[in-house]
Amino acid sequence: QLQASGGGLVQAGGSLRLSCAASGRTFSSYFVGWFRQAPGQERECVASISVGGDTYYYADSVKGRFTASRDHAKNTVYLQMNSLKPEDTAVYYCAAHPRGHHTARSYEYNYWGQGTEVTVSS
């Protein structure tokens, strides 16, 4: 029901935009989070966007570089990633929950998309 896309290989300093498209149901009343997991590391939440798209959570590691947005008409959430660093290399996932607050806890998310791989070369 959630489909993440947009990953790829990019040089350090470059940009990518990830998309998370919902199908089968509307996620307009859900908070959506972006997580990433690098090899051998735990999954971490890097961003979250509210239902209205007007409040956000960003991990310190991506603040000022990543921006989440959403388009309710397209039932899609985006993660614009700028000034990418090699340490941003990971598989990125989008997830959604209806609890009405920002959370970085993966267990609070009900729906998950498959991952999209981001590789940043130095």
N, CA, C and O atoms as a printed pandas DataFrame, in Angstrom:
     atom_number atom_name residue_name chain_id  residue_number  x_coord  y_coord  z_coord
0              1         N          GLN        A               1    0.804   -1.204    0.000
1              2        CA          GLN        A               1    0.000    0.000    0.000
2              3         C          GLN        A               1    0.845    1.265    0.000
3              4         O          GLN        A               1    0.354    2.330   -0.373
4              5         N          LEU        A               2    2.098    1.170    0.409
5              6        CA          LEU        A               2    3.032    2.276    0.307
6              7         C          LEU        A               2    4.169    1.840   -0.592
7              8         O          LEU        A               2    4.722    0.753   -0.430
8              9         N          GLN        A               3    4.512    2.685   -1.530
9             10        CA          GLN        A               3    5.550    2.363   -2.496
10            11         C          GLN        A               3    6.580    3.477   -2.490
11            12         O          GLN        A               3    6.290    4.600   -2.901
12            13         N          ALA        A               4    7.777    3.171   -2.026
13            14        CA          ALA        A               4    8.857    4.153   -2.030
14            15         C          ALA        A               4    9.678    4.010   -3.297
15            16         O          ALA        A               4    9.909    2.902   -3.782
16            17         N          SER        A               5   10.113    5.139   -3.824
17            18        CA          SER        A               5   10.922    5.129   -5.041
18            19         C          SER        A               5   11.803    6.365   -5.060
19            20         O          SER        A               5   11.657    7.261   -4.229
20            21         N          GLY        A               6   12.714    6.403   -6.012
21            22        CA          GLY        A               6   13.551    7.575   -6.188
22            23         C          GLY        A               6   14.983    7.414   -5.736
23            24         O          GLY        A               6   15.794    8.323   -5.914
24            25         N          GLY        A               7   15.309    6.281   -5.156
25            26        CA          GLY        A               7   16.676    6.065   -4.727
26            27         C          GLY        A               7   17.616    5.903   -5.915
27            28         O          GLY        A               7   17.186    5.800   -7.064
28            29         N          GLY        A               8   18.900    5.882   -5.610
29            30        CA          GLY        A               8   19.882    5.710   -6.660
30            31         C          GLY        A               8   21.278    6.010   -6.161
31            32         O          GLY        A               8   21.522    6.124   -4.959
32            33         N          LEU        A               9   22.180    6.135   -7.102
33            34        CA          LEU        A               9   23.575    6.440   -6.803
34            35         C          LEU        A               9   23.831    7.902   -7.115
35            36         O          LEU        A               9   23.517    8.379   -8.205
36            37         N          VAL        A              10   24.404    8.610   -6.154
37            38        CA          VAL        A              10   24.683   10.037   -6.344
38            39         C          VAL        A              10   26.013   10.369   -5.683
39            40         O          VAL        A              10   26.419    9.725   -4.716
40            41         N          GLN        A              11   26.677   11.371   -6.210
41            42        CA          GLN        A              11   27.932   11.803   -5.613
42            43         C          GLN        A              11   27.666   12.671   -4.386
43            44         O          GLN        A              11   26.616   13.302   -4.267
44            45         N          ALA        A              12   28.619   12.686   -3.497
45            46        CA          ALA        A              12   28.517   13.535   -2.309
46            47         C          ALA        A              12   28.257   14.976   -2.739
47            48         O          ALA        A              12   28.865   15.483   -3.682
48            49         N          GLY        A              13   27.348   15.614   -2.033
49            50        CA          GLY        A              13   26.952   16.972   -2.375
50            51         C          GLY        A              13   25.754   17.045   -3.298
51            52         O          GLY        A              13   25.181   18.116   -3.500
52            53         N          GLY        A              14   25.378   15.923   -3.851
53            54        CA          GLY        A              14   24.253   15.876   -4.768
54            55         C          GLY        A              14   22.919   15.786   -4.063
55            56         O          GLY        A              14   22.838   15.852   -2.837
56            57         N          SER        A              15   21.869   15.633   -4.863
57            58        CA          SER        A              15   20.505   15.609   -4.344
58            59         C          SER        A              15   19.718   14.443   -4.930
59            60         O          SER        A              15   19.989   13.969   -6.033
60            61         N          LEU        A              16   18.754   14.009   -4.171
61            62        CA          LEU        A              16   17.768   13.024   -4.627
62            63         C          LEU        A              16   16.433   13.393   -4.022
63            64         O          LEU        A              16   16.371   14.004   -2.955
64            65         N          ARG        A              17   15.367   13.021   -4.704
65            66        CA          ARG        A              17   14.034   13.172   -4.128
66            67         C          ARG        A              17   13.367   11.811   -4.093
67            68         O          ARG        A              17   13.157   11.179   -5.128
68            69         N          LEU        A              18   13.042   11.376   -2.907
69            70        CA          LEU        A              18   12.328   10.129   -2.729
70            71         C          LEU        A              18   10.834   10.392   -2.735
71            72         O          LEU        A              18   10.376   11.442   -2.284
72            73         N          SER        A              19   10.087    9.446   -3.240
73            74        CA          SER        A              19    8.634    9.525   -3.246
74            75         C          SER        A              19    8.053    8.328   -2.516
75            76         O          SER        A              19    8.607    7.229   -2.553
76            77         N          CYS        A              20    6.956    8.552   -1.868
77            78        CA          CYS        A              20    6.227    7.486   -1.185
78            79         C          CYS        A              20    4.771    7.601   -1.634
79            80         O          CYS        A              20    4.037    8.477   -1.177
80            81         N          ALA        A              21    4.371    6.720   -2.521
81            82        CA          ALA        A              21    3.016    6.765   -3.072
82            83         C          ALA        A              21    2.146    5.728   -2.396
83            84         O          ALA        A              21    2.551    4.581   -2.208
84            85         N          ALA        A              22    0.960    6.140   -2.037
85            86        CA          ALA        A              22    0.017    5.234   -1.388
86            87         C          ALA        A              22   -0.998    4.747   -2.411
87            88         O          ALA        A              22   -1.423    5.491   -3.295
88            89         N          SER        A              23   -1.368    3.508   -2.274
89            90        CA          SER        A              23   -2.398    2.943   -3.146
90            91         C          SER        A              23   -3.314    2.059   -2.319
91            92         O          SER        A              23   -2.909    1.522   -1.288
92            93         N          GLY        A              24   -4.511    1.916   -2.763
93            94        CA          GLY        A              24   -5.453    1.051   -2.077
94            95         C          GLY        A              24   -6.223    1.734   -0.967
95            96         O          GLY        A              24   -7.327    1.312   -0.623
96            97         N          ARG        A              25   -5.650    2.786   -0.405
97            98        CA          ARG        A              25   -6.334    3.553    0.622
98            99         C          ARG        A              25   -5.706    4.925    0.648
99           100         O          ARG        A              25   -4.592    5.123    0.162
100          101         N          THR        A              26   -6.421    5.866    1.214
101          102        CA          THR        A              26   -5.867    7.197    1.347
102          103         C          THR        A              26   -5.109    7.318    2.657
103          104         O          THR        A              26   -5.540    6.795    3.685
104          105         N          PHE        A              27   -4.001    7.994    2.616
105          106        CA          PHE        A              27   -3.211    8.232    3.815
106          107         C          PHE        A              27   -3.263    9.695    4.219
107          108         O          PHE        A              27   -2.366   10.192    4.900
108          109         N          SER        A              28   -4.313   10.378    3.798
109          110        CA          SER        A              28   -4.408   11.805    4.072
110          111         C          SER        A              28   -4.567   12.104    5.558
111          112         O          SER        A              28   -4.294   13.227    5.983
112          113         N          SER        A              29   -4.993   11.147    6.347
113          114        CA          SER        A              29   -5.156   11.373    7.784
114          115         C          SER        A              29   -4.042   10.718    8.595
115          116         O          SER        A              29   -4.163   10.554    9.809
116          117         N          TYR        A              30   -2.981   10.355    7.932
117          118        CA          TYR        A              30   -1.871    9.672    8.587
118          119         C          TYR        A              30   -0.617   10.554    8.614
119          120         O          TYR        A              30   -0.316   11.264    7.655
120          121         N          PHE        A              31    0.096   10.490    9.726
121          122        CA          PHE        A              31    1.460   11.017    9.736
122          123         C          PHE        A              31    2.325   10.035    8.938
123          124         O          PHE        A              31    2.106    8.824    8.970
124          125         N          VAL        A              32    3.287   10.574    8.240
125          126        CA          VAL        A              32    4.188    9.733    7.455
126          127         C          VAL        A              32    5.627    9.998    7.882
127          128         O          VAL        A              32    6.057   11.144    8.016
128          129         N          GLY        A              33    6.340    8.934    8.085
129          130        CA          GLY        A              33    7.741    9.050    8.470
130          131         C          GLY        A              33    8.650    8.438    7.423
131          132         O          GLY        A              33    8.258    7.551    6.664
132          133         N          TRP        A              34    9.858    8.930    7.405
133          134        CA          TRP        A              34   10.911    8.353    6.568
134          135         C          TRP        A              34   11.976    7.761    7.495
135          136         O          TRP        A              34   12.466    8.429    8.406
136          137         N          PHE        A              35   12.316    6.523    7.249
137          138        CA          PHE        A              35   13.330    5.813    8.013
138          139         C          PHE        A              35   14.454    5.406    7.072
139          140         O          PHE        A              35   14.280    5.362    5.854
140          141         N          ARG        A              36   15.587    5.115    7.647
141          142        CA          ARG        A              36   16.672    4.555    6.859
142          143         C          ARG        A              36   17.403    3.513    7.678
143          144         O          ARG        A              36   17.422    3.560    8.908
144          145         N          GLN        A              37   17.997    2.584    6.980
145          146        CA          GLN        A              37   18.771    1.538    7.630
146          147         C          GLN        A              37   20.013    1.250    6.801
147          148         O          GLN        A              37   19.931    0.812    5.654
148          149         N          ALA        A              38   21.147    1.505    7.403
149          150        CA          ALA        A              38   22.417    1.207    6.769
150          151         C          ALA        A              38   22.852   -0.197    7.191
151          152         O          ALA        A              38   22.414   -0.687    8.232
152          153         N          PRO        A              39   23.697   -0.843    6.410
153          154        CA          PRO        A              39   24.147   -2.203    6.750
154          155         C          PRO        A              39   24.745   -2.256    8.144
155          156         O          PRO        A              39   25.614   -1.459    8.497
156          157         N          GLY        A              40   24.263   -3.211    8.931
157          158        CA          GLY        A              40   24.790   -3.402   10.265
158          159         C          GLY        A              40   24.314   -2.396   11.292
159          160         O          GLY        A              40   24.768   -2.414   12.437
160          161         N          GLN        A              41   23.402   -1.516   10.896
161          162        CA          GLN        A              41   22.914   -0.497   11.819
162          163         C          GLN        A              41   21.412   -0.635   12.033
163          164         O          GLN        A              41   20.707   -1.270   11.248
164          165         N          GLU        A              42   20.946   -0.028   13.108
165          166        CA          GLU        A              42   19.521   -0.063   13.390
166          167         C          GLU        A              42   18.781    0.909   12.466
167          168         O          GLU        A              42   19.354    1.873   11.959
168          169         N          ARG        A              43   17.513    0.630   12.268
169          170        CA          ARG        A              43   16.678    1.529   11.480
170          171         C          ARG        A              43   16.440    2.802   12.280
171          172         O          ARG        A              43   16.119    2.747   13.467
172          173         N          GLU        A              44   16.598    3.943   11.629
173          174        CA          GLU        A              44   16.393    5.206   12.314
174          175         C          GLU        A              44   15.421    6.066   11.524
175          176         O          GLU        A              44   15.360    6.013   10.295
176          177         N          CYS        A              45   14.667    6.857   12.271
177          178        CA          CYS        A              45   13.744    7.801   11.657
178          179         C          CYS        A              45   14.503    9.076   11.321
179          180         O          CYS        A              45   15.153    9.658   12.190
180          181         N          VAL        A              46   14.428    9.508   10.088
181          182        CA          VAL        A              46   15.115   10.733    9.704
182          183         C          VAL        A              46   14.149   11.907    9.531
183          184         O          VAL        A              46   14.564   13.063    9.615
184          185         N          ALA        A              47   12.875   11.626    9.291
185          186        CA          ALA        A              47   11.927   12.717    9.091
186          187         C          ALA        A              47   10.507   12.219    9.295
187          188         O          ALA        A              47   10.207   11.034    9.146
188          189         N          SER        A              48    9.647   13.159    9.639
189          190        CA          SER        A              48    8.228   12.857    9.795
190          191         C          SER        A              48    7.457   14.102    9.385
191          192         O          SER        A              48    7.898   15.226    9.621
192          193         N          ILE        A              49    6.297   13.888    8.766
193          194        CA          ILE        A              49    5.480   15.009    8.348
194          195         C          ILE        A              49    4.057   14.805    8.838
195          196         O          ILE        A              49    3.535   13.691    8.817
196          197         N          SER        A              50    3.440   15.880    9.274
197          198        CA          SER        A              50    2.098   15.804    9.837
198          199         C          SER        A              50    1.044   15.638    8.742
199          200         O          SER        A              50    1.335   15.716    7.548
200          201         N          VAL        A              51   -0.185   15.406    9.191
201          202        CA          VAL        A              51   -1.301   15.250    8.264
202          203         C          VAL        A              51   -1.433   16.480    7.368
203          204         O          VAL        A              51   -1.576   16.364    6.151
204          205         N          GLY        A              52   -1.383   17.640    7.980
205          206        CA          GLY        A              52   -1.543   18.870    7.227
206          207         C          GLY        A              52   -0.309   19.304    6.476
207          208         O          GLY        A              52   -0.346   20.272    5.716
208          209         N          GLY        A              53    0.784   18.596    6.682
209          210        CA          GLY        A              53    2.025   18.961    6.009
210          211         C          GLY        A              53    2.640   20.238    6.542
211          212         O          GLY        A              53    3.453   20.867    5.864
212          213         N          ASP        A              54    2.257   20.634    7.766
213          214        CA          ASP        A              54    2.724   21.910    8.284
214          215         C          ASP        A              54    3.623   21.789    9.495
215          216         O          ASP        A              54    4.169   22.789    9.961
216          217         N          THR        A              55    3.787   20.589   10.009
217          218        CA          THR        A              55    4.766   20.389   11.077
218          219         C          THR        A              55    5.626   19.187   10.722
219          220         O          THR        A              55    5.210   18.278   10.004
220          221         N          TYR        A              56    6.833   19.218   11.249
221          222        CA          TYR        A              56    7.820   18.234   10.835
222          223         C          TYR        A              56    8.686   17.802   12.011
223          224         O          TYR        A              56    8.821   18.505   13.012
224          225         N          TYR        A              57    9.262   16.627   11.849
225          226        CA          TYR        A              57   10.348   16.182   12.713
226          227         C          TYR        A              57   11.510   15.827   11.793
227          228         O          TYR        A              57   11.330   15.187   10.758
228          229         N          TYR        A              58   12.703   16.256   12.192
229          230        CA          TYR        A              58   13.908   15.853   11.471
230          231         C          TYR        A              58   14.953   15.395   12.473
231          232         O          TYR        A              58   15.128   16.009   13.526
232          233         N          ALA        A              59   15.632   14.334   12.149
233          234        CA          ALA        A              59   16.774   13.910   12.960
234          235         C          ALA        A              59   17.881   14.955   12.826
235          236         O          ALA        A              59   18.018   15.601   11.788
236          237         N          ASP        A              60   18.654   15.107   13.873
237          238        CA          ASP        A              60   19.731   16.098   13.853
238          239         C          ASP        A              60   20.680   15.874   12.681
239          240         O          ASP        A              60   21.234   16.824   12.127
240          241         N          SER        A              61   20.857   14.625   12.315
241          242        CA          SER        A              61   21.822   14.293   11.260
242          243         C          SER        A              61   21.398   14.796    9.884
243          244         O          SER        A              61   22.225   14.872    8.975
244          245         N          VAL        A              62   20.122   15.140    9.716
245          246        CA          VAL        A              62   19.650   15.563    8.392
246          247         C          VAL        A              62   19.042   16.961    8.397
247          248         O          VAL        A              62   18.666   17.472    7.342
248          249         N          LYS        A              63   18.941   17.581    9.557
249          250        CA          LYS        A              63   18.351   18.923    9.634
250          251         C          LYS        A              63   19.086   19.891    8.727
251          252         O          LYS        A              63   20.316   19.936    8.692
252          253         N          GLY        A              64   18.297   20.665    7.994
253          254        CA          GLY        A              64   18.869   21.651    7.083
254          255         C          GLY        A              64   19.224   21.075    5.729
255          256         O          GLY        A              64   19.541   21.822    4.803
256          257         N          ARG        A              65   19.177   19.749    5.597
257          258        CA          ARG        A              65   19.520   19.113    4.316
258          259         C          ARG        A              65   18.333   18.363    3.710
259          260         O          ARG        A              65   18.182   18.325    2.489
260          261         N          PHE        A              66   17.501   17.774    4.548
261          262        CA          PHE        A              66   16.347   16.999    4.081
262          263         C          PHE        A              66   15.066   17.783    4.343
263          264         O          PHE        A              66   14.943   18.484    5.347
264          265         N          THR        A              67   14.122   17.650    3.426
265          266        CA          THR        A              67   12.831   18.307    3.573
266          267         C          THR        A              67   11.720   17.356    3.165
267          268         O          THR        A              67   11.722   16.812    2.061
268          269         N          ALA        A              68   10.782   17.166    4.062
269          270        CA          ALA        A              68    9.613   16.336    3.767
270          271         C          ALA        A              68    8.459   17.215    3.289
271          272         O          ALA        A              68    8.288   18.348    3.740
272          273         N          SER        A              69    7.687   16.672    2.382
273          274        CA          SER        A              69    6.490   17.378    1.906
274          275         C          SER        A              69    5.466   16.339    1.487
275          276         O          SER        A              69    5.778   15.155    1.357
276          277         N          ARG        A              70    4.243   16.794    1.280
277          278        CA          ARG        A              70    3.212   15.850    0.855
278          279         C          ARG        A              70    2.227   16.524   -0.076
279          280         O          ARG        A              70    1.982   17.729   -0.003
280          281         N          ASP        A              71    1.673   15.707   -0.951
281          282        CA          ASP        A              71    0.669   16.155   -1.913
282          283         C          ASP        A              71   -0.536   15.254   -1.731
283          284         O          ASP        A              71   -0.547   14.109   -2.184
284          285         N          HIS        A              72   -1.559   15.786   -1.057
285          286        CA          HIS        A              72   -2.731   14.954   -0.762
286          287         C          HIS        A              72   -3.460   14.549   -2.039
287          288         O          HIS        A              72   -4.011   13.452   -2.119
288          289         N          ALA        A              73   -3.463   15.415   -3.020
289          290        CA          ALA        A              73   -4.158   15.095   -4.271
290          291         C          ALA        A              73   -3.548   13.874   -4.942
291          292         O          ALA        A              73   -4.243   13.101   -5.601
292          293         N          LYS        A              74   -2.239   13.710   -4.766
293          294        CA          LYS        A              74   -1.545   12.575   -5.369
294          295         C          LYS        A              74   -1.331   11.436   -4.378
295          296         O          LYS        A              74   -0.787   10.389   -4.728
296          297         N          ASN        A              75   -1.769   11.657   -3.125
297          298        CA          ASN        A              75   -1.595   10.619   -2.093
298          299         C          ASN        A              75   -0.123   10.209   -2.003
299          300         O          ASN        A              75    0.206    9.028   -1.896
300          301         N          THR        A              76    0.740   11.204   -2.049
301          302        CA          THR        A              76    2.174   10.965   -2.117
302          303         C          THR        A              76    2.914   11.873   -1.143
303          304         O          THR        A              76    2.560   13.038   -0.962
304          305         N          VAL        A              77    3.934   11.322   -0.530
305          306        CA          VAL        A              77    4.819   12.074    0.358
306          307         C          VAL        A              77    6.221   12.037   -0.244
307          308         O          VAL        A              77    6.628   11.039   -0.838
308          309         N          TYR        A              78    6.944   13.131   -0.082
309          310        CA          TYR        A              78    8.265   13.248   -0.670
310          311         C          TYR        A              78    9.317   13.495    0.400
311          312         O          TYR        A              78    9.021   14.011    1.478
312          313         N          LEU        A              79   10.541   13.121    0.084
313          314        CA          LEU        A              79   11.690   13.485    0.913
314          315         C          LEU        A              79   12.752   14.036   -0.025
315          316         O          LEU        A              79   13.398   13.293   -0.764
316          317         N          GLN        A              80   12.918   15.350    0.019
317          318        CA          GLN        A              80   13.969   15.991   -0.756
318          319         C          GLN        A              80   15.255   15.938    0.045
319          320         O          GLN        A              80   15.307   16.410    1.181
320          321         N          MET        A              81   16.285   15.367   -0.541
321          322        CA          MET        A              81   17.553   15.199    0.153
322          323         C          MET        A              81   18.636   15.966   -0.598
323          324         O          MET        A              81   18.973   15.635   -1.734
324          325         N          ASN        A              82   19.162   16.975    0.040
325          326        CA          ASN        A              82   20.202   17.801   -0.546
326          327         C          ASN        A              82   21.510   17.641    0.223
327          328         O          ASN        A              82   21.532   17.124    1.340
328          329         N          SER        A              83   22.583   18.088   -0.387
329          330        CA          SER        A              83   23.912   18.039    0.249
330          331         C          SER        A              83   24.182   16.654    0.825
331          332         O          SER        A              83   24.603   16.512    1.973
332          333         N          LEU        A              84   23.938   15.660    0.022
333          334        CA          LEU        A              84   24.074   14.285    0.498
334          335         C          LEU        A              84   25.515   13.956    0.853
335          336         O          LEU        A              84   26.463   14.435    0.232
336          337         N          LYS        A              85   25.640   13.128    1.864
337          338        CA          LYS        A              85   26.935   12.704    2.379
338          339         C          LYS        A              85   27.050   11.183    2.273
339          340         O          LYS        A              85   26.031   10.494    2.237
340          341         N          PRO        A              86   28.256   10.657    2.223
341          342        CA          PRO        A              86   28.392    9.189    2.180
342          343         C          PRO        A              86   27.680    8.498    3.343
343          344         O          PRO        A              86   27.184    7.382    3.189
344          345         N          GLU        A              87   27.627    9.148    4.495
345          346        CA          GLU        A              87   26.950    8.530    5.646
346          347         C          GLU        A              87   25.435    8.500    5.514
347          348         O          GLU        A              87   24.752    7.925    6.362
348          349         N          ASP        A              88   24.901    9.114    4.458
349          350        CA          ASP        A              88   23.467    9.006    4.174
350          351         C          ASP        A              88   23.133    7.726    3.411
351          352         O          ASP        A              88   21.962    7.414    3.195
352          353         N          THR        A              89   24.151    6.999    3.012
353          354        CA          THR        A              89   23.937    5.743    2.293
354          355         C          THR        A              89   23.154    4.764    3.151
355          356         O          THR        A              89   23.554    4.454    4.273
356          357         N          ALA        A              90   22.044    4.279    2.624
357          358        CA          ALA        A              90   21.158    3.383    3.377
358          359         C          ALA        A              90   19.996    2.984    2.486
359          360         O          ALA        A              90   19.822    3.509    1.386
360          361         N          VAL        A              91   19.216    2.058    2.977
361          362        CA          VAL        A              91   17.918    1.779    2.378
362          363         C          VAL        A              91   16.895    2.656    3.105
363          364         O          VAL        A              91   16.821    2.649    4.333
364          365         N          TYR        A              92   16.129    3.392    2.352
365          366        CA          TYR        A              92   15.153    4.320    2.905
366          367         C          TYR        A              92   13.744    3.738    2.776
367          368         O          TYR        A              92   13.368    3.183    1.744
368          369         N          TYR        A              93   12.987    3.885    3.854
369          370        CA          TYR        A              93   11.623    3.387    3.912
370          371         C          TYR        A              93   10.665    4.517    4.293
371          372         O          TYR        A              93   11.024    5.427    5.041
372          373         N          CYS        A              94    9.456    4.444    3.773
373          374        CA          CYS        A              94    8.416    5.324    4.280
374          375         C          CYS        A              94    7.421    4.472    5.069
375          376         O          CYS        A              94    7.252    3.279    4.815
376          377         N          ALA        A              95    6.779    5.113    6.018
377          378        CA          ALA        A              95    5.835    4.421    6.877
378          379         C          ALA        A              95    4.772    5.409    7.329
379          380         O          ALA        A              95    4.993    6.620    7.310
380          381         N          ALA        A              96    3.628    4.893    7.732
381          382        CA          ALA        A              96    2.521    5.771    8.107
382          383         C          ALA        A              96    1.822    5.269    9.365
383          384         O          ALA        A              96    1.761    4.067    9.624
384          385         N          HIS        A              97    1.297    6.213   10.137
385          386        CA          HIS        A              97    0.515    5.863   11.327
386          387         C          HIS        A              97   -0.561    6.907   11.543
387          388         O          HIS        A              97   -0.415    8.049   11.105
388          389         N          PRO        A              98   -1.651    6.526   12.220
389          390        CA          PRO        A              98   -2.789    7.428   12.406
390          391         C          PRO        A              98   -2.858    8.087   13.780
391          392         O          PRO        A              98   -3.904    8.621   14.150
392          393         N          ARG        A              99   -1.763    8.062   14.546
393          394        CA          ARG        A              99   -1.812    8.465   15.947
394          395         C          ARG        A              99   -1.802    9.960   16.199
395          396         O          ARG        A              99   -1.972   10.394   17.339
396          397         N          GLY        A             100   -1.609   10.742   15.175
397          398        CA          GLY        A             100   -1.759   12.186   15.334
398          399         C          GLY        A             100   -0.599   12.902   15.980
399          400         O          GLY        A             100   -0.773   14.021   16.462
400          401         N          HIS        A             101    0.585   12.301   16.011
401          402        CA          HIS        A             101    1.743   12.986   16.555
402          403         C          HIS        A             101    2.998   12.478   15.853
403          404         O          HIS        A             101    3.023   11.394   15.271
404          405         N          HIS        A             102    4.033   13.303   15.934
405          406        CA          HIS        A             102    5.307   12.862   15.370
406          407         C          HIS        A             102    5.917   11.811   16.283
407          408         O          HIS        A             102    5.869   11.929   17.507
408          409         N          THR        A             103    6.476   10.807   15.686
409          410        CA          THR        A             103    7.176    9.796   16.453
410          411         C          THR        A             103    8.307    9.208   15.618
411          412         O          THR        A             103    8.184    9.033   14.406
412          413         N          ALA        A             104    9.397    8.913   16.290
413          414        CA          ALA        A             104   10.541    8.272   15.637
414          415         C          ALA        A             104   10.578    6.780   15.950
415          416         O          ALA        A             104   11.498    6.075   15.535
416          417         N          ARG        A             105    9.577    6.307   16.681
417          418        CA          ARG        A             105    9.541    4.900   17.087
418          419         C          ARG        A             105    8.932    4.064   15.974
419          420         O          ARG        A             105    7.765    4.249   15.628
420          421         N          SER        A             106    9.690    3.167   15.422
421          422        CA          SER        A             106    9.211    2.388   14.283
422          423         C          SER        A             106    7.998    1.539   14.629
423          424         O          SER        A             106    7.156    1.278   13.770
424          425         N          TYR        A             107    7.902    1.104   15.888
425          426        CA          TYR        A             107    6.796    0.221   16.255
426          427         C          TYR        A             107    5.454    0.959   16.286
427          428         O          TYR        A             107    4.402    0.323   16.350
428          429         N          GLU        A             108    5.482    2.274   16.244
429          430        CA          GLU        A             108    4.229    3.039   16.232
430          431         C          GLU        A             108    3.671    3.203   14.811
431          432         O          GLU        A             108    2.579    3.742   14.632
432          433         N          TYR        A             109    4.396    2.755   13.840
433          434        CA          TYR        A             109    3.940    2.882   12.455
434          435         C          TYR        A             109    3.222    1.602   12.026
435          436         O          TYR        A             109    3.717    0.496   12.242
436          437         N          ASN        A             110    2.061    1.771   11.422
437          438        CA          ASN        A             110    1.226    0.634   11.034
438          439         C          ASN        A             110    1.516    0.113    9.626
439          440         O          ASN        A             110    1.397   -1.081    9.354
440          441         N          TYR        A             111    1.894    1.017    8.752
441          442        CA          TYR        A             111    2.056    0.650    7.346
442          443         C          TYR        A             111    3.464    1.016    6.893
443          444         O          TYR        A             111    3.980    2.086    7.215
444          445         N          TRP        A             112    4.059    0.122    6.152
445          446        CA          TRP        A             112    5.429    0.309    5.666
446          447         C          TRP        A             112    5.498    0.052    4.174
447          448         O          TRP        A             112    4.836   -0.839    3.643
448          449         N          GLY        A             113    6.309    0.848    3.517
449          450        CA          GLY        A             113    6.624    0.581    2.130
450          451         C          GLY        A             113    7.886   -0.258    2.040
451          452         O          GLY        A             113    8.613   -0.425    3.019
452          453         N          GLN        A             114    8.129   -0.775    0.857
453          454        CA          GLN        A             114    9.399   -1.465    0.663
454          455         C          GLN        A             114   10.489   -0.406    0.546
455          456         O          GLN        A             114   10.181    0.752    0.264
456          457         N          GLY        A             115   11.702   -0.752    0.744
457          458        CA          GLY        A             115   12.767    0.237    0.755
458          459         C          GLY        A             115   13.234    0.629   -0.632
459          460         O          GLY        A             115   13.032   -0.088   -1.612
460          461         N          THR        A             116   13.862    1.786   -0.680
461          462        CA          THR        A             116   14.537    2.228   -1.884
462          463         C          THR        A             116   15.969    2.576   -1.488
463          464         O          THR        A             116   16.196    3.265   -0.493
464          465         N          GLU        A             117   16.913    2.103   -2.258
465          466        CA          GLU        A             117   18.313    2.197   -1.862
466          467         C          GLU        A             117   18.939    3.506   -2.331
467          468         O          GLU        A             117   18.801    3.910   -3.486
468          469         N          VAL        A             118   19.626    4.149   -1.404
469          470        CA          VAL        A             118   20.355    5.382   -1.692
470          471         C          VAL        A             118   21.836    5.125   -1.425
471          472         O          VAL        A             118   22.214    4.690   -0.337
472          473         N          THR        A             119   22.657    5.396   -2.418
473          474        CA          THR        A             119   24.098    5.243   -2.264
474          475         C          THR        A             119   24.764    6.565   -2.612
475          476         O          THR        A             119   24.575    7.101   -3.705
476          477         N          VAL        A             120   25.539    7.080   -1.679
477          478        CA          VAL        A             120   26.236    8.349   -1.887
478          479         C          VAL        A             120   27.732    8.058   -1.942
479          480         O          VAL        A             120   28.321    7.582   -0.972
480          481         N          SER        A             121   28.324    8.345   -3.072
481          482        CA          SER        A             121   29.749    8.084   -3.237
482          483         C          SER        A             121   30.566    9.316   -2.862
483          484         O          SER        A             121   30.125   10.452   -3.034
484          485         N          SER        A             122   31.754    9.065   -2.352
485          486        CA          SER        A             122   32.616   10.187   -1.923
486          487         C          SER        A             122   33.491   10.682   -3.059
487          488         O          SER        A             122   34.272   11.616   -2.876
